[in-house]
Amino acid sequence: MNWDKKDHIISGIYQGVAYAGRVRKSQQKKMGEIHHTIDLFEPIYIDDTRYDSITVDDLPILSTDRPRLSA
């Protein structure tokens, strides 16, 4: 299951706030959407509400390989 990111360490922006944490679980929904529940390393605050974990949509994977040109 390459969509399963359990135990991966990730970071990003959630509702305009930077976060970092470890994926607790990944779920594939009926329509194929993938969601990840993330336990945050440090809590984030949105509208005066504290979040110790969040659920985000699937994360895009960016390749670090550069295309190679032939001579």
Residue frames as a rotation matrix with the C-alpha (Angstrom) as fourth column:
MET 1
0.583 0.813 0.000 0.00
0.813 -0.583 0.000 0.00
0.000 0.000 -1.000 0.00
ASN 2
-0.453 -0.833 0.317 2.03
0.830 -0.524 -0.191 2.95
0.326 0.177 0.929 -1.20
TRP 3
0.044 0.527 0.849 -0.65
0.021 -0.850 0.527 5.38
0.999 -0.005 -0.048 0.03
ASP 4
0.838 0.258 -0.480 -0.16
0.436 0.211 0.875 4.22
0.327 -0.943 0.064 3.64
LYS 5
0.154 -0.780 0.606 2.12
-0.109 -0.623 -0.775 6.78
0.982 0.053 -0.181 5.32
LYS 6
0.960 0.268 -0.083 1.91
0.039 0.166 0.985 5.35
0.277 -0.949 0.149 8.87
ASP 7
0.601 -0.716 -0.354 4.94
0.602 0.114 0.790 6.37
-0.526 -0.689 0.499 10.96
HIS 8
-0.018 -0.586 0.810 6.21
0.871 -0.407 -0.276 8.80
0.491 0.701 0.518 8.29
ILE 9
-0.160 -0.102 -0.982 7.35
0.656 -0.754 -0.029 12.19
-0.738 -0.648 0.188 9.58
ILE 10
-0.121 0.231 0.965 5.76
0.911 -0.360 0.200 15.02
0.393 0.904 -0.167 7.63
SER 11
-0.509 0.041 -0.860 5.29
0.438 -0.848 -0.300 18.77
-0.741 -0.529 0.414 7.76
GLY 12
-0.464 0.392 0.794 3.11
0.789 -0.224 0.572 21.24
0.402 0.892 -0.205 5.95
ILE 13
-0.938 0.296 0.182 0.56
-0.334 -0.911 -0.243 24.02
0.094 -0.289 0.953 6.31
TYR 14
-0.517 0.824 -0.233 -2.84
0.818 0.555 0.150 23.33
0.253 -0.113 -0.961 7.88
GLN 15
0.569 0.821 0.058 -5.39
0.796 -0.567 0.214 26.14
0.209 -0.076 -0.975 7.65
GLY 16
0.681 -0.338 0.649 -2.55
-0.053 -0.907 -0.417 28.65
0.730 0.250 -0.636 7.37
VAL 17
0.633 -0.456 0.626 -0.51
-0.746 -0.142 0.651 27.26
-0.208 -0.878 -0.430 10.28
ALA 18
-0.065 -0.756 -0.651 2.75
-0.720 0.488 -0.494 25.34
0.691 0.436 -0.576 9.90
TYR 19
0.712 0.275 0.646 2.84
-0.657 0.584 0.477 21.86
-0.246 -0.764 0.596 11.45
ALA 20
-0.290 -0.722 -0.629 5.14
-0.725 0.594 -0.349 18.86
0.625 0.355 -0.695 11.80
GLY 21
0.133 0.360 0.924 4.35
-0.887 0.459 -0.051 15.41
-0.442 -0.812 0.380 13.12
ARG 22
-0.911 -0.397 0.107 4.19
-0.343 0.876 0.338 11.66
-0.228 0.272 -0.935 12.64
VAL 23
-0.242 0.845 -0.477 1.39
-0.768 0.133 0.627 9.91
0.593 0.518 0.617 10.73
ARG 24
-0.463 0.193 0.865 -0.62
-0.697 0.524 -0.489 7.78
-0.548 -0.830 -0.108 13.18
LYS 25
-0.241 0.414 0.878 -2.84
0.434 0.855 -0.284 6.22
-0.868 0.313 -0.386 10.51
SER 26
-0.814 0.075 -0.575 -3.77
-0.537 -0.474 0.698 6.47
-0.220 0.878 0.426 6.85
GLN 27
-0.253 0.813 0.524 -7.25
0.206 0.575 -0.792 5.63
-0.945 -0.093 -0.313 5.57
GLN 28
-0.996 0.083 -0.043 -8.63
-0.056 -0.163 0.985 5.12
0.075 0.983 0.167 2.10
LYS 29
-0.419 0.908 -0.012 -12.27
-0.451 -0.220 -0.865 6.17
-0.788 -0.357 0.501 1.89
LYS 30
0.147 0.608 0.780 -14.98
0.373 0.696 -0.613 4.62
-0.916 0.381 -0.124 -0.32
MET 31
0.959 0.275 -0.070 -14.52
0.061 -0.440 -0.896 7.12
-0.278 0.855 -0.439 -3.14
GLY 32
0.560 -0.807 0.189 -10.74
0.717 0.357 -0.599 6.57
0.416 0.471 0.778 -3.15
GLU 33
0.539 -0.378 0.753 -9.75
-0.402 -0.901 -0.164 9.66
0.740 -0.214 -0.638 -1.16
ILE 34
0.129 -0.592 -0.796 -6.89
0.737 0.594 -0.322 9.15
0.663 -0.545 0.513 1.25
HIS 35
0.676 0.114 0.728 -6.68
-0.356 -0.815 0.458 10.88
0.645 -0.568 -0.511 4.63
HIS 36
-0.173 -0.807 -0.565 -3.85
0.473 0.434 -0.766 10.88
0.864 -0.400 0.307 7.16
THR 37
0.933 0.358 0.033 -4.19
0.114 -0.383 0.917 11.44
0.341 -0.852 -0.398 10.91
ILE 38
0.025 -0.985 0.171 -1.07
0.273 -0.158 -0.949 13.19
0.962 0.071 0.265 12.21
ASP 39
0.719 0.019 -0.695 0.11
0.693 -0.093 0.715 13.37
-0.051 -0.995 -0.080 15.81
LEU 40
0.728 -0.390 0.564 1.80
-0.032 -0.841 -0.540 16.76
0.685 0.375 -0.625 16.03
PHE 41
-0.154 -0.873 -0.463 5.22
0.730 0.216 -0.649 17.21
0.666 -0.437 0.604 17.62
GLU 42
-0.927 -0.009 -0.374 3.96
0.270 -0.708 -0.653 20.51
-0.259 -0.706 0.659 19.06
PRO 43
-0.015 0.999 0.047 0.35
0.821 0.039 -0.569 21.67
-0.570 0.030 -0.821 19.28
ILE 44
-0.858 -0.094 0.504 -0.98
0.393 -0.753 0.528 24.25
0.330 0.652 0.683 16.84
TYR 45
-0.432 0.719 -0.544 -3.64
0.430 -0.366 -0.825 26.85
-0.793 -0.591 -0.150 17.56
ILE 46
-0.822 0.324 0.468 -6.40
0.369 -0.324 0.871 27.85
0.435 0.889 0.147 15.15
ASP 47
-0.066 0.811 0.582 -9.01
-0.225 -0.580 0.783 30.40
0.972 -0.079 0.221 16.29
ASP 48
-0.203 -0.140 0.969 -7.93
-0.944 -0.236 -0.231 29.89
0.261 -0.962 -0.085 19.92
THR 49
0.870 0.438 0.226 -8.45
-0.479 0.860 0.174 26.11
-0.118 -0.260 0.958 19.67
ARG 50
-0.145 -0.961 0.233 -5.52
-0.879 0.234 0.416 23.82
-0.455 -0.145 -0.879 20.46
TYR 51
0.850 0.324 -0.415 -4.85
-0.496 0.758 -0.424 20.84
0.177 0.566 0.805 18.16
ASP 52
0.094 -0.804 0.587 -2.56
-0.666 0.388 0.637 17.99
-0.740 -0.451 -0.499 19.20
SER 53
-0.624 -0.213 0.752 -3.47
0.401 0.738 0.542 15.96
-0.671 0.640 -0.375 16.11
ILE 54
-0.119 0.559 -0.821 -5.00
-0.723 -0.615 -0.314 16.79
-0.681 0.556 0.477 12.73
THR 55
0.082 0.174 0.981 -6.38
0.541 0.819 -0.191 14.95
-0.837 0.547 -0.027 9.71
VAL 56
-0.184 -0.236 -0.954 -5.19
-0.606 -0.737 0.299 16.01
-0.774 0.633 -0.007 6.26
ASP 57
0.886 0.423 -0.187 -5.92
-0.374 0.417 -0.828 14.94
-0.273 0.804 0.528 2.70
ASP 58
0.694 -0.631 0.348 -3.38
0.676 0.737 -0.013 12.80
-0.248 0.244 0.937 0.89
LEU 59
0.398 -0.679 -0.616 0.03
-0.177 -0.716 0.675 14.38
-0.900 -0.160 -0.406 0.56
PRO 60
0.951 -0.127 -0.283 1.52
-0.276 0.070 -0.959 14.91
0.142 0.989 0.032 -2.89
ILE 61
0.506 -0.831 0.230 4.80
0.420 0.470 0.776 13.12
-0.754 -0.296 0.587 -3.42
LEU 62
0.852 -0.294 -0.432 7.42
-0.509 -0.656 -0.557 15.14
-0.120 0.695 -0.709 -5.24
SER 63
0.774 -0.623 0.113 10.26
0.632 0.752 -0.187 13.33
0.031 0.216 0.976 -6.92
THR 64
0.590 -0.658 -0.468 13.74
-0.200 -0.681 0.704 14.65
-0.782 -0.322 -0.533 -6.29
ASP 65
-0.160 -0.609 0.777 15.00
0.708 0.477 0.520 13.07
-0.688 0.633 0.355 -9.49
ARG 66
-0.038 0.074 -0.997 15.71
-0.484 -0.874 -0.046 15.55
-0.874 0.481 0.069 -12.25
PRO 67
0.905 0.343 0.251 14.83
0.061 0.480 -0.875 14.68
-0.421 0.808 0.413 -15.81
ARG 68
-0.115 -0.990 0.081 17.88
0.149 0.063 0.987 13.73
-0.982 0.125 0.140 -17.78
LEU 69
0.702 0.275 -0.657 18.51
-0.532 -0.411 -0.740 15.10
-0.474 0.869 -0.142 -21.21
SER 70
0.516 -0.549 0.658 20.22
0.653 0.749 0.112 13.08
-0.554 0.372 0.745 -23.87
ALA 71
-0.189 -0.706 -0.683 23.10
-0.064 -0.685 0.725 14.66
-0.980 0.180 0.084 -25.78
